[in-house]
Amino acid sequence: MDKEETSAKTRNFRGVKTTMGKTNSSNNAQYHTTKLEANLRKQWVRLITAFLYILSVSITAVVLAVYYGMYWTPDLNYMNTTGTKALGTV
């Protein structure tokens, strides 16, 4: 067989293998179903990742706000860069 006869019997068009003008529809449907499931899985992973990122940043912000609002007391008796006491300290 030469190259032209082989290509006439089996053709690959847009990823669908045909034989003598007929397509294998069950394999084609299974391929598209698998591809859609993979895309859906990717979208869910992206959504969950974004949600977890926003949640972790928000929780960190709340924890810092509670800490600085209720527990942290600033030390006003510090020295400034010139070696003298800062204004407002005794």
C-alpha positions, 0 to 999 in steps of 0.5 A, a space after each residue: 500500500 502506498 501513502 495515499 491509499 492508507 490516508 484514504 482508509 483512515 483519516 484523523 480530522 479534528 481528533 476524531 478518527 474515521 474509517 471509510 467515512 464513518 465516525 465512531 460516535 461512542 468514542 467521540 462522546 466519551 472523549 468529550 465527556 471526559 474532557 468536560 469533566 476534566 475542565 469542570 474539575 479544573 474550575 472547581 479547583 480554581 474556585 476552591 483555591 480562591 475561596 481558601 485564599 480569601 478566607 485565610 486573608 480575612 481570618 488573618 485580618 480579623 485576628 490582627 484586628 482583635 489583637 491590636 484592639 484588645 491586647 496590644 498596648 503601645 510602649 510610649 517610653 521609647 527613644 527617638 533616633 536623636 537620643 532624646 525622649 519622644 514628645 509626650 513622654 515624661 
